Amino acid sequence: MRRITLRKLHEETGRIVDQAEQGEIIVIQRRGVPVAQLSGISALRRTIQIPDFNKRYARFPRVKTDSGRFLEQDRR
């Protein structure tokens, strides 16, 4: 377990997060008092299936003209 100051965390955030990702536990201190603990997490498994939007859009009716004309007409 490593202890660092809040200032050092601010100055070297990327490097410290990389160390936590590698499994190191880092205790953050403010004025010598521990206030937080930073540690890596295991990869979360995706439990929600993301729908295939291409299949959904394929069911939409096709427009015979471009959308720019619709916008022009709407703005008049």
VOPAGU-2260 file (C-alpha; in pm, 1 decimal, decimal comma):
REM VOPAGU-2260
SITE   aa  ch    i         X         Y         Z
SITE  MET   A    0       0,0       0,0       0,0
SITE  ARG   A    1     140,6     333,1    -106,0
SITE  ARG   A    2      51,3     672,6      38,8
SITE  ILE   A    3      51,4     991,3    -168,1
SITE  THR   A    4     -56,9    1348,4    -113,6
SITE  LEU   A    5    -354,4    1505,0    -284,3
SITE  ARG   A    6    -117,5    1742,3    -462,2
SITE  LYS   A    7      87,2    1455,0    -605,2
SITE  LEU   A    8    -234,2    1290,4    -724,7
SITE  HIS   A    9    -327,2    1613,3    -900,0
SITE  GLU   A   10      15,8    1641,8   -1064,6
SITE  GLU   A   11      54,9    1276,9   -1172,0
SITE  THR   A   12    -301,3    1147,8   -1212,7
SITE  GLY   A   13    -237,3     939,6   -1523,4
SITE  ARG   A   14      68,2     762,5   -1384,6
SITE  ILE   A   15    -100,0     694,3   -1049,2
SITE  VAL   A   16    -413,7     553,2   -1212,7
SITE  ASP   A   17    -194,0     326,3   -1425,0
SITE  GLN   A   18     -28,6     196,0   -1107,3
SITE  ALA   A   19    -366,8     131,8    -946,4
SITE  GLU   A   20    -475,5     -51,7   -1260,5
SITE  GLN   A   21    -171,8    -278,1   -1222,9
SITE  GLY   A   22    -300,3    -382,8    -878,8
SITE  GLU   A   23    -134,6    -137,1    -642,8
SITE  ILE   A   24    -350,0      12,5    -365,4
SITE  ILE   A   25    -290,3     384,0    -320,0
SITE  VAL   A   26    -405,0     580,8     -16,4
SITE  ILE   A   27    -455,4     952,1     -77,9
SITE  GLN   A   28    -380,1    1187,5     208,0
SITE  ARG   A   29    -487,2    1543,9     270,6
SITE  ARG   A   30    -263,0    1722,6     521,2
SITE  GLY   A   31    -133,3    1386,8     644,3
SITE  VAL   A   32    -479,3    1236,4     701,7
SITE  PRO   A   33    -593,2     948,9     476,7
SITE  VAL   A   34    -909,6    1053,0     291,9
SITE  ALA   A   35    -945,2     809,8       0,7
SITE  GLN   A   36    -820,2     483,5    -140,7
SITE  LEU   A   37    -753,3     419,3    -507,7
SITE  SER   A   38    -738,8      68,5    -647,0
SITE  GLY   A   39    -799,3    -102,1    -978,3
SITE  ILE   A   40   -1116,2    -289,0   -1061,0
SITE  SER   A   41   -1162,3    -608,8   -1254,1
SITE  ALA   A   42   -1306,2    -588,0   -1601,1
SITE  LEU   A   43   -1684,5    -578,4   -1592,4
SITE  ARG   A   44   -1868,3    -823,6   -1811,2
SITE  ARG   A   45   -2121,7    -680,9   -2050,9
SITE  THR   A   46   -2461,0    -817,3   -1952,5
SITE  ILE   A   47   -2674,3    -606,4   -2183,0
SITE  GLN   A   48   -2684,8    -688,8   -2552,1
SITE  ILE   A   49   -2665,3    -378,3   -2766,1
SITE  PRO   A   50   -2915,7    -402,3   -3052,5
SITE  ASP   A   51   -2797,2    -396,1   -3411,8
SITE  PHE   A   52   -2916,8     -56,4   -3528,9
SITE  ASN   A   53   -2839,3    -130,7   -3894,0
SITE  LYS   A   54   -3115,7    -392,7   -3895,7
SITE  ARG   A   55   -3353,0    -147,0   -3729,8
SITE  TYR   A   56   -3274,7     131,2   -3980,6
SITE  ALA   A   57   -3316,5    -111,1   -4273,1
SITE  ARG   A   58   -3688,1    -137,2   -4185,5
SITE  PHE   A   59   -3742,3     239,3   -4218,7
SITE  PRO   A   60   -3904,5     354,6   -4542,5
SITE  ARG   A   61   -3665,7     500,4   -4795,0
SITE  VAL   A   62   -3706,6     865,7   -4890,4
SITE  LYS   A   63   -3692,0     936,0   -5264,3
SITE  THR   A   64   -3543,2    1283,6   -5225,6
SITE  ASP   A   65   -3262,7    1418,6   -5015,5
SITE  SER   A   66   -3318,5    1550,2   -4665,6
SITE  GLY   A   67   -3179,8    1890,4   -4757,7
SITE  ARG   A   68   -3492,2    1968,6   -4956,4
SITE  PHE   A   69   -3711,0    1883,0   -4659,0
SITE  LEU   A   70   -3509,9    2124,8   -4447,9
SITE  GLU   A   71   -3535,3    2399,9   -4710,2
SITE  GLN   A   72   -3910,1    2361,8   -4734,3
SITE  ASP   A   73   -3946,8    2354,5   -4358,3
SITE  ARG   A   74   -3750,4    2677,2   -4316,0
SITE  ARG   A   75   -3972,3    2871,6   -4555,9
